[in-house]
Amino acid sequence: MKKLGYTVLIFLIAALCHASILAQGANLNRPAQVDILIRGGKVLDGTGGRAVNTDVGITGDRLVFIGDARRAGIKATRTIEAKGLTVAPGFIDPHTHAEVDLSDSKRNSNVNYLMQGVTTVVINNDGRSSLPLSKKLTQLQTQGIGTNAVLLVGHGSVRQAVLGMSDAAPTAEQLAQMKALVQQAMEDGAFGMSTGLYYAPGSYSKIEEVIELSKVVAANGGIYDSHIRDESSYTIGLLGAIDEVIRIGREAKLPVHVSHIKALGVDVWGKSDEVIAMINRARAEGIQMTANQYPYTASGTSVTASLVPRWAEVGGNAELLKRIADPQVRSKLMAEMEVNLKRRGGANSLLITDGRNKEFVGKRLDAIAKILNLSPVEAALEIIKQGGASVASFNMQEKDIENFMKQDWVMTGSDGSGGHPRKYGTYSRKISDYVLKRHVISLPRMIQASSAQVAETFRIPERGRIALNQFADVIVFDEKAVAERATYEQPELLATGMKYVLVNGKVAVEEGRYTGVLAGQPLRKTKREQMTTR
């Protein structure tokens, strides 16, 4: 009984401490006036703790008050009534392909992310980025963007700048050139380096090359983010690819992050337990290893990437088309594509979501094969010859998805790409389906995995929490009204439920509608932050 009483006492003390932290408005430096007061909401601060009913005050682009505004005598230019609503930090998406949208003056609002509550996106994932990074940062700053953007430097793009689409290993001189490009990107403000070791030309790199470039990132306080070499059984296998990331973290001595962690395809279904055990052992060893995940059973890629072996892409698309046309090479190519198609779960598992031939969009590969009177692999080759296409590949199991989601080192990430509903619905789906309906994780944990934890992992300062002096990226939502509307048939339907979304203190979404404001900023990792994170 004494032990039970002691446990209860400790719990009560912890709860009081948490409430005290949120009630920081009682400090002596509290303001008398704020620009915006969010009043009466249930505040989840991003740390994973329980909700606390309190008020949040914003002046300029910062959070300046948290507490009882009436008792503190706080006056506000504008008040947002949040009674019955949840107030949380804006979500930070660690893996998007939003660089294309943000660079387009017609799509730079990033409204599909704002309507999910995402206020900051990480871009240049999967090893792809523009070079030099300074040019892109200047463009985004000048043009204006709807969300904040964190930039990575892409390993594949660095490799291609030096070696083209060759599968050769770099010489010492070429490796030095690649290191210089990575160093320049880090000095320009990159938060780390991304790799796409499954995709050409990143797939042509040996681990030693990646480790050497990662050491440059480590010296600048950055993170390593990877679309791993194999999520299935294509080359070194899922477990081999996870082991490769662990080795990079160990030898380059930097945090490593697995993007869109999954067990993709029938050959590796059920292997989430083994992957989790490997990562937990690495973390126990002291390696800072984390991952992100989207809550869908279908991945998003291209016909070429999903079916064509990487050797066939050496030299680029023009060389691939020559190999397709060469009878002596074509038979070998088709045989390997048949094996890859089985890994993917067959022709019915591949849904065309975008491509040059619009007649194919919305159809499965088996249906297209029937229309063309070809085998599925021959139909895939025809699609590639016509300019290629994006696909949603239905090849994951819910059991593995839920298993990964429950891990305390797994964050939310959309991997948002055209034609897949995850670009418009990831965060809303996770709340409505996996939190409220299935109870896989709690709402406080979902908020933490989508805000503060991402900021800490990617070393993004002063964002991701409801706390004094943080940037005012804040969302106010009705959790029961949060819903994903996007589907595979209509992938661009905006999510609902976000009543207010504030980016850097500006209201970007009001009463569920985009206001038209471009309040986002391209974020730069500064020299000071590089020094403090080494």
VOMIKE-645242 format. One record per residue (C-alpha): y, x, z; residue number from 0; residue in one letter. Coordinates in steps of 0.05 Angstrom, whole numbers, plus 5000, padded with zeros to 4 digits. Layout:
<recs>
[[Y; X; Z]; NUM; 'A']
...
</recs>
This chain:
<recs>
[[5000; 5000; 5000]; 0; 'M']
[[5047; 5057; 5017]; 1; 'K']
[[5033; 5087; 4949]; 2; 'K']
[[5048; 5020; 4915]; 3; 'L']
[[5113; 5013; 4954]; 4; 'G']
[[5134; 5083; 4935]; 5; 'Y']
[[5120; 5068; 4861]; 6; 'T']
[[5162; 5004; 4864]; 7; 'V']
[[5219; 5042; 4898]; 8; 'L']
[[5218; 5096; 4844]; 9; 'I']
[[5219; 5042; 4790]; 10; 'F']
[[5279; 5007; 4822]; 11; 'L']
[[5317; 5073; 4827]; 12; 'I']
[[5302; 5088; 4754]; 13; 'A']
[[5326; 5019; 4733]; 14; 'A']
[[5390; 5026; 4773]; 15; 'L']
[[5403; 5095; 4743]; 16; 'C']
[[5394; 5067; 4672]; 17; 'H']
[[5442; 5010; 4687]; 18; 'A']
[[5491; 5059; 4716]; 19; 'S']
[[5490; 5102; 4654]; 20; 'I']
[[5506; 5042; 4611]; 21; 'L']
[[5562; 5021; 4658]; 22; 'A']
[[5601; 5083; 4643]; 23; 'Q']
[[5664; 5041; 4636]; 24; 'G']
[[5676; 5049; 4710]; 25; 'A']
[[5698; 5121; 4701]; 26; 'N']
[[5769; 5142; 4717]; 27; 'L']
[[5786; 5155; 4644]; 28; 'N']
[[5773; 5084; 4620]; 29; 'R']
[[5823; 5059; 4569]; 30; 'P']
[[5869; 5000; 4581]; 31; 'A']
[[5866; 4979; 4508]; 32; 'Q']
[[5812; 4982; 4454]; 33; 'V']
[[5813; 4965; 4381]; 34; 'D']
[[5747; 4926; 4382]; 35; 'I']
[[5710; 4897; 4442]; 36; 'L']
[[5638; 4874; 4433]; 37; 'I']
[[5630; 4827; 4491]; 38; 'R']
[[5570; 4800; 4528]; 39; 'G']
[[5514; 4828; 4486]; 40; 'G']
[[5446; 4854; 4507]; 41; 'K']
[[5455; 4928; 4496]; 42; 'V']
[[5397; 4973; 4477]; 43; 'L']
[[5427; 5042; 4479]; 44; 'D']
[[5377; 5078; 4435]; 45; 'G']
[[5341; 5117; 4490]; 46; 'T']
[[5283; 5068; 4495]; 47; 'G']
[[5306; 5037; 4560]; 48; 'G']
[[5310; 4963; 4574]; 49; 'R']
[[5369; 4920; 4551]; 50; 'A']
[[5430; 4914; 4596]; 51; 'V']
[[5482; 4859; 4590]; 52; 'N']
[[5548; 4895; 4582]; 53; 'T']
[[5611; 4902; 4540]; 54; 'D']
[[5624; 4958; 4489]; 55; 'V']
[[5694; 4981; 4470]; 56; 'G']
[[5715; 5019; 4408]; 57; 'I']
[[5779; 5055; 4391]; 58; 'T']
[[5785; 5089; 4323]; 59; 'G']
[[5717; 5116; 4304]; 60; 'D']
[[5691; 5126; 4376]; 61; 'R']
[[5658; 5088; 4432]; 62; 'L']
[[5707; 5092; 4489]; 63; 'V']
[[5684; 5039; 4539]; 64; 'F']
[[5618; 5012; 4565]; 65; 'I']
[[5618; 4964; 4623]; 66; 'G']
[[5649; 4899; 4648]; 67; 'D']
[[5713; 4894; 4608]; 68; 'A']
[[5741; 4835; 4647]; 69; 'R']
[[5733; 4870; 4714]; 70; 'R']
[[5762; 4934; 4685]; 71; 'A']
[[5821; 4897; 4656]; 72; 'G']
[[5807; 4920; 4584]; 73; 'I']
[[5850; 4888; 4530]; 74; 'K']
[[5826; 4887; 4458]; 75; 'A']
[[5859; 4879; 4390]; 76; 'T']
[[5797; 4844; 4367]; 77; 'R']
[[5738; 4815; 4406]; 78; 'T']
[[5668; 4803; 4377]; 79; 'I']
[[5629; 4753; 4419]; 80; 'E']
[[5558; 4779; 4426]; 81; 'A']
[[5528; 4732; 4478]; 82; 'K']
[[5456; 4719; 4461]; 83; 'G']
[[5456; 4776; 4411]; 84; 'L']
[[5429; 4847; 4414]; 85; 'T']
[[5476; 4907; 4409]; 86; 'V']
[[5446; 4974; 4388]; 87; 'A']
[[5463; 5039; 4354]; 88; 'P']
[[5465; 5037; 4278]; 89; 'G']
[[5398; 5058; 4249]; 90; 'F']
[[5390; 5127; 4219]; 91; 'I']
[[5341; 5130; 4161]; 92; 'D']
[[5309; 5199; 4156]; 93; 'P']
[[5279; 5190; 4087]; 94; 'H']
[[5315; 5154; 4030]; 95; 'T']
[[5328; 5163; 3957]; 96; 'H']
[[5399; 5135; 3964]; 97; 'A']
[[5433; 5196; 3933]; 98; 'E']
[[5431; 5160; 3865]; 99; 'V']
[[5464; 5097; 3893]; 100; 'D']
[[5515; 5134; 3934]; 101; 'L']
[[5536; 5175; 3873]; 102; 'S']
[[5548; 5111; 3832]; 103; 'D']
[[5616; 5079; 3843]; 104; 'S']
[[5584; 5010; 3831]; 105; 'K']
[[5529; 5019; 3883]; 106; 'R']
[[5560; 5067; 3933]; 107; 'N']
[[5567; 5012; 3986]; 108; 'S']
[[5493; 5022; 4003]; 109; 'N']
[[5494; 4948; 4021]; 110; 'V']
[[5419; 4942; 4020]; 111; 'N']
[[5416; 4990; 4079]; 112; 'Y']
[[5477; 4961; 4115]; 113; 'L']
[[5444; 4892; 4116]; 114; 'M']
[[5384; 4923; 4151]; 115; 'Q']
[[5429; 4955; 4204]; 116; 'G']
[[5425; 5025; 4174]; 117; 'V']
[[5490; 5063; 4182]; 118; 'T']
[[5467; 5133; 4165]; 119; 'T']
[[5418; 5156; 4111]; 120; 'V']
[[5385; 5223; 4100]; 121; 'V']
[[5384; 5240; 4026]; 122; 'I']
[[5353; 5293; 3980]; 123; 'N']
[[5283; 5283; 4006]; 124; 'N']
[[5218; 5302; 3971]; 125; 'D']
[[5245; 5370; 3950]; 126; 'G']
[[5298; 5343; 3903]; 127; 'R']
[[5373; 5356; 3909]; 128; 'S']
[[5433; 5374; 3867]; 129; 'S']
[[5458; 5445; 3869]; 130; 'L']
[[5506; 5468; 3894]; 131; 'P']
[[5507; 5420; 3952]; 132; 'L']
[[5582; 5429; 3962]; 133; 'S']
[[5596; 5393; 3897]; 134; 'K']
[[5557; 5332; 3919]; 135; 'K']
[[5590; 5331; 3987]; 136; 'L']
[[5659; 5333; 3954]; 137; 'T']
[[5640; 5277; 3906]; 138; 'Q']
[[5616; 5231; 3962]; 139; 'L']
[[5677; 5245; 4004]; 140; 'Q']
[[5725; 5232; 3946]; 141; 'T']
[[5690; 5171; 3919]; 142; 'Q']
[[5675; 5137; 3986]; 143; 'G']
[[5608; 5112; 4012]; 144; 'I']
[[5585; 5052; 4053]; 145; 'G']
[[5540; 5090; 4101]; 146; 'T']
[[5542; 5160; 4129]; 147; 'N']
[[5499; 5210; 4091]; 148; 'A']
[[5461; 5271; 4116]; 149; 'V']
[[5442; 5320; 4061]; 150; 'L']
[[5381; 5364; 4055]; 151; 'L']
[[5370; 5419; 4004]; 152; 'V']
[[5310; 5407; 3960]; 153; 'G']
[[5258; 5463; 3955]; 154; 'H']
[[5234; 5437; 3887]; 155; 'G']
[[5304; 5440; 3859]; 156; 'S']
[[5314; 5510; 3886]; 157; 'V']
[[5248; 5532; 3855]; 158; 'R']
[[5264; 5499; 3789]; 159; 'Q']
[[5333; 5533; 3786]; 160; 'A']
[[5299; 5601; 3790]; 161; 'V']
[[5230; 5590; 3758]; 162; 'L']
[[5238; 5527; 3717]; 163; 'G']
[[5174; 5485; 3714]; 164; 'M']
[[5130; 5547; 3716]; 165; 'S']
[[5070; 5549; 3762]; 166; 'D']
[[5079; 5624; 3772]; 167; 'A']
[[5091; 5655; 3841]; 168; 'A']
[[5162; 5683; 3848]; 169; 'P']
[[5173; 5758; 3844]; 170; 'T']
[[5208; 5791; 3902]; 171; 'A']
[[5274; 5786; 3864]; 172; 'E']
[[5263; 5713; 3847]; 173; 'Q']
[[5246; 5697; 3920]; 174; 'L']
[[5310; 5731; 3941]; 175; 'A']
[[5348; 5687; 3892]; 176; 'Q']
[[5315; 5625; 3921]; 177; 'M']
[[5332; 5647; 3992]; 178; 'K']
[[5405; 5656; 3971]; 179; 'A']
[[5407; 5585; 3943]; 180; 'L']
[[5379; 5557; 4008]; 181; 'V']
[[5427; 5599; 4049]; 182; 'Q']
[[5486; 5574; 4008]; 183; 'Q']
[[5464; 5502; 4016]; 184; 'A']
[[5458; 5511; 4092]; 185; 'M']
[[5528; 5542; 4093]; 186; 'E']
[[5553; 5483; 4052]; 187; 'D']
[[5529; 5436; 4107]; 188; 'G']
[[5456; 5419; 4095]; 189; 'A']
[[5417; 5396; 4156]; 190; 'F']
[[5353; 5426; 4131]; 191; 'G']
[[5305; 5434; 4072]; 192; 'M']
[[5260; 5381; 4042]; 193; 'S']
[[5197; 5395; 4003]; 194; 'T']
[[5155; 5353; 3956]; 195; 'G']
[[5092; 5395; 3955]; 196; 'L']
[[5054; 5339; 3921]; 197; 'Y']
[[5103; 5337; 3862]; 198; 'Y']
[[5116; 5388; 3808]; 199; 'A']
[[5146; 5440; 3813]; 200; 'P']
[[5139; 5442; 3889]; 201; 'G']
[[5064; 5434; 3881]; 202; 'S']
[[5062; 5502; 3846]; 203; 'Y']
[[5087; 5538; 3907]; 204; 'S']
[[5042; 5575; 3956]; 205; 'K']
[[5052; 5566; 4030]; 206; 'I']
[[5079; 5637; 4038]; 207; 'E']
[[5138; 5620; 3992]; 208; 'E']
[[5154; 5557; 4033]; 209; 'V']
[[5150; 5596; 4098]; 210; 'I']
[[5199; 5649; 4074]; 211; 'E']
[[5249; 5596; 4052]; 212; 'L']
[[5239; 5558; 4117]; 213; 'S']
[[5257; 5621; 4156]; 214; 'K']
[[5326; 5617; 4123]; 215; 'V']
[[5332; 5545; 4145]; 216; 'V']
[[5310; 5564; 4216]; 217; 'A']
[[5363; 5618; 4220]; 218; 'A']
[[5415; 5565; 4206]; 219; 'N']
[[5390; 5515; 4257]; 220; 'G']
[[5359; 5468; 4206]; 221; 'G']
[[5297; 5425; 4201]; 222; 'I']
[[5238; 5426; 4152]; 223; 'Y']
[[5222; 5358; 4122]; 224; 'D']
[[5162; 5349; 4077]; 225; 'S']
[[5127; 5302; 4030]; 226; 'H']
[[5063; 5339; 4045]; 227; 'I']
[[5018; 5370; 3993]; 228; 'R']
[[4964; 5318; 3998]; 229; 'D']
[[4963; 5250; 4032]; 230; 'E']
[[4894; 5235; 4004]; 231; 'S']
[[4840; 5280; 3974]; 232; 'S']
[[4875; 5306; 3911]; 233; 'Y']
[[4877; 5380; 3929]; 234; 'T']
[[4873; 5408; 4000]; 235; 'I']
[[4864; 5339; 4030]; 236; 'G']
[[4904; 5301; 4082]; 237; 'L']
[[4881; 5343; 4141]; 238; 'L']
[[4893; 5408; 4103]; 239; 'G']
[[4963; 5386; 4085]; 240; 'A']
[[4979; 5369; 4158]; 241; 'I']
[[4952; 5438; 4178]; 242; 'D']
[[4998; 5469; 4126]; 243; 'E']
[[5059; 5437; 4159]; 244; 'V']
[[5036; 5461; 4227]; 245; 'I']
[[5030; 5532; 4201]; 246; 'R']
[[5100; 5528; 4171]; 247; 'I']
[[5128; 5506; 4238]; 248; 'G']
[[5091; 5560; 4275]; 249; 'R']
[[5108; 5618; 4229]; 250; 'E']
[[5179; 5599; 4209]; 251; 'A']
[[5195; 5576; 4280]; 252; 'K']
[[5233; 5512; 4263]; 253; 'L']
[[5223; 5437; 4274]; 254; 'P']
[[5177; 5406; 4222]; 255; 'V']
[[5177; 5333; 4201]; 256; 'H']
[[5124; 5296; 4160]; 257; 'V']
[[5156; 5243; 4116]; 258; 'S']
[[5124; 5175; 4106]; 259; 'H']
[[5061; 5195; 4144]; 260; 'I']
[[5000; 5157; 4118]; 261; 'K']
[[4927; 5157; 4100]; 262; 'A']
[[4931; 5142; 4026]; 263; 'L']
[[4870; 5118; 3989]; 264; 'G']
[[4798; 5100; 4004]; 265; 'V']
[[4777; 5173; 4014]; 266; 'D']
[[4820; 5180; 4077]; 267; 'V']
[[4824; 5110; 4106]; 268; 'W']
[[4812; 5114; 4180]; 269; 'G']
[[4833; 5186; 4187]; 270; 'K']
[[4897; 5170; 4225]; 271; 'S']
[[4861; 5187; 4291]; 272; 'D']
[[4845; 5258; 4266]; 273; 'E']
[[4916; 5268; 4240]; 274; 'V']
[[4945; 5245; 4306]; 275; 'I']
[[4900; 5291; 4345]; 276; 'A']
[[4921; 5351; 4302]; 277; 'M']
[[4995; 5336; 4312]; 278; 'I']
[[4987; 5325; 4386]; 279; 'N']
[[4952; 5393; 4393]; 280; 'R']
[[5009; 5426; 4353]; 281; 'A']
[[5061; 5394; 4397]; 282; 'R']
[[5024; 5416; 4460]; 283; 'A']
[[5026; 5487; 4431]; 284; 'E']
[[5102; 5481; 4428]; 285; 'G']
[[5113; 5465; 4355]; 286; 'I']
[[5168; 5413; 4346]; 287; 'Q']
[[5130; 5366; 4300]; 288; 'M']
[[5149; 5294; 4284]; 289; 'T']
[[5141; 5243; 4228]; 290; 'A']
[[5170; 5180; 4198]; 291; 'N']
[[5136; 5119; 4169]; 292; 'Q']
[[5150; 5055; 4130]; 293; 'Y']
[[5113; 4990; 4149]; 294; 'P']
[[5080; 4973; 4082]; 295; 'Y']
[[5010; 4980; 4054]; 296; 'T']
[[5037; 5001; 3986]; 297; 'A']
[[5067; 5068; 3971]; 298; 'S']
[[5119; 5079; 3917]; 299; 'G']
[[5113; 5132; 3864]; 300; 'T']
[[5106; 5139; 3788]; 301; 'S']
[[5048; 5130; 3740]; 302; 'V']
[[5052; 5205; 3725]; 303; 'T']
[[5053; 5228; 3797]; 304; 'A']
[[4997; 5181; 3819]; 305; 'S']
[[4948; 5196; 3763]; 306; 'L']
[[4964; 5259; 3724]; 307; 'V']
[[4938; 5326; 3752]; 308; 'P']
[[4994; 5375; 3766]; 309; 'R']
[[4967; 5428; 3718]; 310; 'W']
[[4983; 5380; 3661]; 311; 'A']
[[5057; 5380; 3681]; 312; 'E']
[[5067; 5455; 3678]; 313; 'V']
[[5127; 5468; 3633]; 314; 'G']
[[5155; 5398; 3642]; 315; 'G']
[[5148; 5330; 3609]; 316; 'N']
[[5151; 5357; 3537]; 317; 'A']
[[5090; 5401; 3552]; 318; 'E']
[[5054; 5342; 3584]; 319; 'L']
[[5064; 5300; 3521]; 320; 'L']
[[5036; 5357; 3479]; 321; 'K']
[[4974; 5359; 3523]; 322; 'R']
[[4965; 5284; 3518]; 323; 'I']
[[4967; 5291; 3442]; 324; 'A']
[[4918; 5350; 3440]; 325; 'D']
[[4847; 5323; 3431]; 326; 'P']
[[4817; 5385; 3464]; 327; 'Q']
[[4859; 5376; 3527]; 328; 'V']
[[4862; 5301; 3528]; 329; 'R']
[[4789; 5291; 3546]; 330; 'S']
[[4795; 5336; 3608]; 331; 'K']
[[4860; 5303; 3626]; 332; 'L']
[[4830; 5233; 3622]; 333; 'M']
[[4769; 5252; 3663]; 334; 'A']
[[4813; 5277; 3720]; 335; 'E']
[[4858; 5216; 3715]; 336; 'M']
[[4796; 5172; 3722]; 337; 'E']
[[4780; 5206; 3788]; 338; 'V']
[[4852; 5199; 3812]; 339; 'N']
[[4851; 5125; 3793]; 340; 'L']
[[4790; 5115; 3838]; 341; 'K']
[[4827; 5150; 3894]; 342; 'R']
[[4883; 5100; 3886]; 343; 'R']
[[4835; 5041; 3891]; 344; 'G']
[[4829; 5024; 3818]; 345; 'G']
[[4874; 4996; 3764]; 346; 'A']
[[4890; 4932; 3802]; 347; 'N']
[[4922; 4972; 3858]; 348; 'S']
[[4979; 4998; 3814]; 349; 'L']
[[5037; 4949; 3803]; 350; 'L']
[[5091; 4971; 3753]; 351; 'I']
[[5158; 4962; 3787]; 352; 'T']
[[5205; 4995; 3736]; 353; 'D']
[[5203; 5031; 3670]; 354; 'G']
[[5226; 5038; 3598]; 355; 'R']
[[5181; 4981; 3574]; 356; 'N']
[[5206; 4921; 3613]; 357; 'K']
[[5147; 4879; 3589]; 358; 'E']
[[5103; 4919; 3636]; 359; 'F']
[[5146; 4909; 3698]; 360; 'V']
[[5113; 4862; 3748]; 361; 'G']
[[5044; 4873; 3719]; 362; 'K']
[[4984; 4911; 3747]; 363; 'R']
[[4954; 4968; 3707]; 364; 'L']
[[4890; 4930; 3694]; 365; 'D']
[[4929; 4872; 3664]; 366; 'A']
[[4969; 4920; 3619]; 367; 'I']
[[4904; 4952; 3597]; 368; 'A']
[[4878; 4884; 3574]; 369; 'K']
[[4943; 4869; 3537]; 370; 'I']
[[4939; 4936; 3501]; 371; 'L']
[[4864; 4931; 3492]; 372; 'N']
[[4856; 5000; 3523]; 373; 'L']
[[4821; 5029; 3583]; 374; 'S']
[[4865; 5033; 3645]; 375; 'P']
[[4873; 5109; 3638]; 376; 'V']
[[4891; 5103; 3564]; 377; 'E']
[[4941; 5049; 3582]; 378; 'A']
[[4971; 5096; 3634]; 379; 'A']
[[4978; 5150; 3581]; 380; 'L']
[[5012; 5100; 3535]; 381; 'E']
[[5062; 5083; 3591]; 382; 'I']
[[5076; 5157; 3601]; 383; 'I']
[[5087; 5166; 3526]; 384; 'K']
[[5137; 5109; 3527]; 385; 'Q']
[[5179; 5142; 3581]; 386; 'G']
[[5139; 5131; 3644]; 387; 'G']
[[5144; 5079; 3698]; 388; 'A']
[[5149; 5070; 3773]; 389; 'S']
[[5092; 5038; 3811]; 390; 'V']
[[5077; 5006; 3878]; 391; 'A']
[[5008; 5033; 3896]; 392; 'S']
[[4969; 4988; 3944]; 393; 'F']
[[4926; 5040; 3980]; 394; 'N']
[[4936; 5038; 4055]; 395; 'M']
[[4904; 5001; 4113]; 396; 'Q']
[[4941; 4964; 4168]; 397; 'E']
[[4898; 4997; 4221]; 398; 'K']
[[4924; 5066; 4202]; 399; 'D']
[[4996; 5041; 4196]; 400; 'I']
[[4995; 5011; 4266]; 401; 'E']
[[4960; 5072; 4295]; 402; 'N']
[[5015; 5119; 4269]; 403; 'F']
[[5070; 5071; 4290]; 404; 'M']
[[5048; 5072; 4363]; 405; 'K']
[[5057; 5148; 4369]; 406; 'Q']
[[5119; 5169; 4407]; 407; 'D']
[[5136; 5222; 4353]; 408; 'W']
[[5136; 5173; 4295]; 409; 'V']
[[5203; 5145; 4272]; 410; 'M']
[[5223; 5091; 4222]; 411; 'T']
[[5238; 5113; 4151]; 412; 'G']
[[5244; 5071; 4087]; 413; 'S']
[[5230; 5121; 4031]; 414; 'D']
[[5272; 5070; 3994]; 415; 'G']
[[5260; 5070; 3919]; 416; 'S']
[[5274; 5020; 3863]; 417; 'G']
[[5225; 4964; 3854]; 418; 'G']
[[5194; 4969; 3924]; 419; 'H']
[[5216; 4920; 3979]; 420; 'P']
[[5220; 4977; 4029]; 421; 'R']
[[5289; 4996; 4001]; 422; 'K']
[[5316; 4928; 4023]; 423; 'Y']
[[5271; 4908; 4080]; 424; 'G']
[[5239; 4965; 4120]; 425; 'T']
[[5278; 4957; 4185]; 426; 'Y']
[[5280; 4882; 4184]; 427; 'S']
[[5206; 4878; 4170]; 428; 'R']
[[5190; 4925; 4227]; 429; 'K']
[[5229; 4882; 4276]; 430; 'I']
[[5205; 4814; 4253]; 431; 'S']
[[5132; 4832; 4238]; 432; 'D']
[[5111; 4892; 4279]; 433; 'Y']
[[5155; 4880; 4340]; 434; 'V']
[[5162; 4805; 4348]; 435; 'L']
[[5100; 4779; 4313]; 436; 'K']
[[5046; 4831; 4322]; 437; 'R']
[[5074; 4865; 4385]; 438; 'H']
[[5052; 4934; 4359]; 439; 'V']
[[5113; 4966; 4393]; 440; 'I']
[[5170; 4939; 4435]; 441; 'S']
[[5241; 4926; 4411]; 442; 'L']
[[5271; 4982; 4454]; 443; 'P']
[[5220; 5030; 4424]; 444; 'R']
[[5235; 5006; 4354]; 445; 'M']
[[5310; 5017; 4365]; 446; 'I']
[[5297; 5087; 4394]; 447; 'Q']
[[5251; 5106; 4335]; 448; 'A']
[[5306; 5084; 4287]; 449; 'S']
[[5368; 5114; 4320]; 450; 'S']
[[5372; 5165; 4378]; 451; 'A']
[[5305; 5197; 4362]; 452; 'Q']
[[5324; 5209; 4290]; 453; 'V']
[[5391; 5238; 4310]; 454; 'A']
[[5357; 5286; 4359]; 455; 'E']
[[5303; 5306; 4309]; 456; 'T']
[[5351; 5320; 4252]; 457; 'F']
[[5403; 5349; 4299]; 458; 'R']
[[5457; 5299; 4279]; 459; 'I']
[[5510; 5304; 4333]; 460; 'P']
[[5545; 5246; 4368]; 461; 'E']
[[5507; 5191; 4334]; 462; 'R']
[[5446; 5148; 4348]; 463; 'G']
[[5464; 5123; 4419]; 464; 'R']
[[5509; 5073; 4452]; 465; 'I']
[[5545; 5122; 4497]; 466; 'A']
[[5616; 5144; 4511]; 467; 'L']
[[5649; 5189; 4458]; 468; 'N']
[[5594; 5175; 4407]; 469; 'Q']
[[5615; 5155; 4337]; 470; 'F']
[[5620; 5079; 4333]; 471; 'A']
[[5561; 5064; 4289]; 472; 'D']
[[5540; 4998; 4321]; 473; 'V']
[[5499; 4938; 4301]; 474; 'I']
[[5499; 4867; 4330]; 475; 'V']
[[5441; 4823; 4311]; 476; 'F']
[[5402; 4760; 4327]; 477; 'D']
[[5332; 4788; 4334]; 478; 'E']
[[5299; 4721; 4320]; 479; 'K']
[[5339; 4714; 4255]; 480; 'A']
[[5323; 4784; 4230]; 481; 'V']
[[5281; 4777; 4167]; 482; 'A']
[[5260; 4816; 4106]; 483; 'E']
[[5271; 4775; 4043]; 484; 'R']
[[5252; 4827; 3991]; 485; 'A']
[[5184; 4821; 3959]; 486; 'T']
[[5146; 4860; 3906]; 487; 'Y']
[[5165; 4805; 3857]; 488; 'E']
[[5238; 4803; 3880]; 489; 'Q']
[[5250; 4872; 3911]; 490; 'P']
[[5326; 4868; 3914]; 491; 'E']
[[5337; 4809; 3961]; 492; 'L']
[[5382; 4829; 4019]; 493; 'L']
[[5355; 4825; 4090]; 494; 'A']
[[5385; 4776; 4140]; 495; 'T']
[[5398; 4774; 4215]; 496; 'G']
[[5451; 4829; 4222]; 497; 'M']
[[5513; 4793; 4246]; 498; 'K']
[[5558; 4854; 4251]; 499; 'Y']
[[5550; 4925; 4227]; 500; 'V']
[[5603; 4977; 4245]; 501; 'L']
[[5606; 5045; 4212]; 502; 'V']
[[5653; 5096; 4244]; 503; 'N']
[[5688; 5039; 4280]; 504; 'G']
[[5700; 4997; 4217]; 505; 'K']
[[5668; 4929; 4207]; 506; 'V']
[[5623; 4935; 4145]; 507; 'A']
[[5584; 4872; 4156]; 508; 'V']
[[5616; 4810; 4188]; 509; 'E']
[[5579; 4746; 4202]; 510; 'E']
[[5523; 4771; 4159]; 511; 'G']
[[5566; 4788; 4098]; 512; 'R']
[[5588; 4855; 4070]; 513; 'Y']
[[5663; 4864; 4078]; 514; 'T']
[[5673; 4913; 4022]; 515; 'G']
[[5695; 4970; 4067]; 516; 'V']
[[5671; 5041; 4051]; 517; 'L']
[[5672; 5072; 4120]; 518; 'A']
[[5615; 5122; 4113]; 519; 'G']
[[5623; 5197; 4113]; 520; 'Q']
[[5582; 5254; 4082]; 521; 'P']
[[5563; 5293; 4144]; 522; 'L']
[[5562; 5369; 4146]; 523; 'R']
[[5524; 5413; 4193]; 524; 'K']
[[5576; 5460; 4220]; 525; 'T']
[[5571; 5532; 4241]; 526; 'K']
[[5578; 5512; 4314]; 527; 'R']
[[5519; 5464; 4309]; 528; 'E']
[[5477; 5516; 4274]; 529; 'Q']
[[5489; 5564; 4331]; 530; 'M']
[[5474; 5514; 4386]; 531; 'T']
[[5409; 5490; 4355]; 532; 'T']
[[5377; 5559; 4344]; 533; 'R']
</recs>
